[in-house]
């Protein structure tokens, strides 16, 4: 599965303006709102925030995966955001988060949703991959990296 089929260069931002957890979610949801996969921006924002309220998606190592299964999308969509200075995202290791993957999936996309999450998690386990994402300057390089998950 090529993860880039769920993301495109317009869904990559290298300099998040957000300063807080809620602002990160709002900025990334705003980014995907223009995607033809998103049918209801406000519902998507609400669903991502509700999921985040259950337990943080800041998994540690400077990475977070805010996500939701929702009626607000008609297909899986992924956005990538980066903050070089880091943002407090209530991560499990209590460290600032620099790399964000927002994932929205239809409610009935259980298997595909889990596969996307697993592949991105596997990718982010690698210190080398995290460092590459901190230094890339081209959205195309992000898409190439997420497609090269074994």
C-alpha positions, 0 to 999 in steps of 0.5 A: 500500500502506497500511503501517498495515495491518501496524501498529496503535496498540498497536505504537507506543511513544514512550518506549522503556525500552531502553538498549542495542541488544539491549534495543531489539530485545527491547522491540520484539519483546515489543511485537509478541509480542501481535500475532495475526501472531506465532506464536513470540516466542522464534524471532522474537527470535532471528531479528531478533538473528541478522539484526542480527548480520550487519550493522547495520540502523542506517542513519543519521540517527537511524533503524534498521530491525531486521528479519527474514524468519522462520517466527515470523510468519504475516503482516508486522508493523511496530512503531515505537519512539522514544527521544528521548535516543537509543540506540547501535545501531551505526548506519552514521553512528555516531550514536545512533538515535532512531527504530526500525521493527521489521519481521517478515515471513514467509519467503515474503513476499519482494516485500511485505517489500522493498516495506515496507522501501523505503517506510519507507526512503523516508519516513525519508530526509526530515528533515521526516518524521524531525522529525515522528516525533520530536515526535508524541504520538499513535500515530494520527499515526504511522500516518497518517504512514507511510500518506502515503508517496508 
